[in-house]
Amino acid sequence: MFKLFGKKEKEHMPKRMWHNEQLTDKERSIYKDAFNQTTGEDFIQIQKERLTPYLKSLGFKGSKNNFYKHYSPWIHVIQIFKDHYGGSCALNVGVHLDYIENQLGNLIVPSKFRLEDAMIDKNIEMDNGNGWYYYGLTHEEGCETIDIMIDAFERKGIPFLEKYESYPHPFSDITFDDILNPSERFLEYEIPLRLLKSPHFRMFLAKVNMDIDKKELAIKILEKVRNDEYYSSRFIKPGCSPLIQTIDSLLDKFR
């Protein structure tokens, strides 16, 4: 459900950033049509001139649409995701740990890290709840869009990433009871109920606990994951989960 915003906010928000439901058909055809936006090449050049230097001033490395910051064990990643049809993009941030594989089981070199490799991610929305930034109809509007993205990142992206600077917090605050009874207690860290239920996140959490010398908790979490995966209704019969072998290998290693 989109978030409504008042008259004062509308006056300061370009119409291309409004929700479709708040525009007339004519306005949508003008401000939202991908073919009316400044070209992708022009927008990339504006990114290079305005967004890239800003992100690098914060310590991020990378170029174009992917940036990362690595200070062990943390990996922070920023991705500008371009709409398939052109004309707009989303601004996303992600967090991972450099000693833990991604969900495909690959240990990624930080410089090659992408948002899809991160265990935790967040879309940086504007104040109206819209997460798609339209390029604009002119070069000047493209510059304005980048400025809006930078403002949103400063107010929402940076504070979020700062929550992931004091290892092993917040993962060390997640108890076994949080695994048994998932809740929205860690929502401010973009760890919703569905993620607490995820076998991949639980395996990730077990590895963190093993790293911080909480061996008993790490094994309890893995045993819980194994049991849930073994009897998961996602599969035709018990024991068919492809994660069972990986979990067993971890249990052998941790015991």
N, C-alpha and C positions, 0 to 999 in steps of 0.2 A: 504494500500500500504506500503510495507516495505521500510525502510530507508536504502539507500546505504551508505557504509562507505569506506573511502580511504585505501590505501595500508598500511599506518602507523598504522591505527586503527586495520586492519586485523592482523598485526604482533603481536599485543598485545591482541587479542581476540581469545580464544580457538575455534577451528573449530566447536566444538559441539554447540557453541553459535551463529554461523552464521545462516542466513536464509537458508532454504532448496534450494531456487533458486540460491544461491551462491555456492552450493556444487555439485560435480558430484554424479552420482548414487552410485558409490562405496564409496565415502566419506559419503554420507547419511547413507548407510548401516552400516558403521563403527561407526560413531559418533552420529547418531540419534536413532538407534535401541534401544528400551527400554530394550531389553534382554541383550544388551552389557554393559549397565550402571552398576555401582556398586549397590549393593542391597539396597533396601529401608531401611532395618535394619541398614546397615552400615552408610547410609546417615543420618538417625535419630541420630545415635550415634555421628556423626561428628557435627550435629546441637547442640546436648547437650554440646559438648566440646567447640565449637567455637561461635555459634550464640547465644545460650541462655544466657551465661554469658555477652555477649556484650549488648543484649537488656535489661537485668536486671541492667546493669551498668547505663542505661539511665532512670531507674525508672519503667520499665515495669514489670508486674507480669504475671505469667502463665508458660506454659511449652509446649514442643513438637511443635505443629503447631499454637497455639493461645496464644496471649499475649495482655495485656491491661494496660492502665494507666488511673487512675481516679483522677482528681482533679476538684471537682464540679465547674461548671456544666458539664465540658467536660469529654467525654470518648474517648480516642484514642485506636484504636485496630489494631493489626498486625496479619495477617494470612498468613501462608505458605500453599498454596493450591497445593496439590499433584495431578499430572495427573492420571487419572483413570487407565491407562495402565502401570504406573510406569515410572521411569527413568528421570523424570523432575518435576519441581514445579514452581509456580508463587509466587511472593512476593507482597502482597496487604496491603494497610493501609486504615483505615476508621475512620470517625469522627461522633459523635452523642452527644446529650445532655441528661444528666441523668434523667431529669424530663419529658421527652417526650417518648411516646411509640414507638415501632417499627411499621413497616407498617402493621403488623398483629394485632396491637392494644394491644400488650403486653408490660408492663413496665419491662425491663430486668435488673436484678441485674448486676452491672458492672463486677463482677468476672465471670459471665456466658455469657458475651457479645461476639458476633461473628460478623464477617464482614457483614453477611447478615442482621444484625440488624441495621447497620449504615446507616444514611441518605446520607452521602457523602463518596465516596470511590475512591481509586486511585490505579492503577496497577503500580508498580515500575519497569520500563523497563531499560534495558541496553542502552548504547549510540547508538546502532544500531537499536533501536526501538523494539528489541525482548524482550518479557516479560516472556519467558520460560527459566528457568535455568536448563540445563542438568547436571545430577549428575557427570558424568565423568566415564571413563573406569576403574579407579583405586581408591584406598583410597586417594592417594595424589591428584588426580584430584578432588575428592569430597571435599577435604579441600580447593582447589583452587576455586571451585564453591561457597562455603560459603563465602570466602573472596571477591569474585566478588559481591555477594549479599549484603554484609556489605558495600562495597564501594558504590554501587548504592543507598542503603538506606541512607547513610550519605550525599550523594550529592543531592538526590531527595526526599527521604522520610521525613527526618528531616525538611528540608526547607518547605515542604508542610504542615506538622503537625504544624509547628510554625505559620502558617497563622491562625490557630485555637487555639489561646491562650488568646485572648483579647475579652472576651464575652462582648457584644453580636455581635461584629464584626466577620464576614462580613455580617451576616444576617440583622443587623440593617441598612445596606446600600442599601438593596433591597427595592425599592419604589413600590407603587401601579402601577405606569407607567411601571415598569419592569415586572409586572404581566400581564398588558394589552398588552404590546409589548415586549415579550421575545427576548433577544439577547444573544450574546456571551460575554457580558460585564464582567461576573463573571467566565469566563473560567479558570482563574488562580487558582480559588478555587475549581476546578472540579465541577462547577455548570454550565453545558451547557444549551443550549436552551431547549432541551428536558426535563431536570429536572425542569426548571422554569415553564414548562407547566404541570408538573405532579401534579395531585390533592393531592397526599400524601405529596409532598414537600410543596405545598401551605398551607395545613393544619398544617404541621410542622412550617412553617413560621408564620402562624396566632398565634400559641401557643407561639412562641418566642416574638412576638409583644405584646401579652397579658401579658407576664411575665415582659416586660420592660415598662409597663404602656402606651402602645400605643393601647388602647382599640379600638378606632375608626378605625384604620388601620386594626387591627385584624379582626373586624367584616366585614369590606369591602372586605377583602380577602376571608373570608369564604362565604360571599354572592355571590361573583364571582365564587368560586368553586362550590357552590350549583347550581347555574344557569347553569354552563357548564356541570356538571354531570347530571342534570335533563334532558337536551336536547342533551346529548351526542349521537353521531351516533354509538357508540359501542353497544348500546342496541336497541332492536326491537321497543320499544316505550318509550316515555318520562317517567321519574321518576323511572326507573328500576334499577338505580345504587345502589349497596349495601352500598355505602358511604353516601347516603342521610340521613339515620337515624343518623349516627355518626356526620355528619355536623350539623344537626338540634340540636342534644344534645349539641354540642359545642356552637352553637349560643344561646341557652337557658342559658347556663352557663355564657357566656361572656356578655350578655345584662343586 
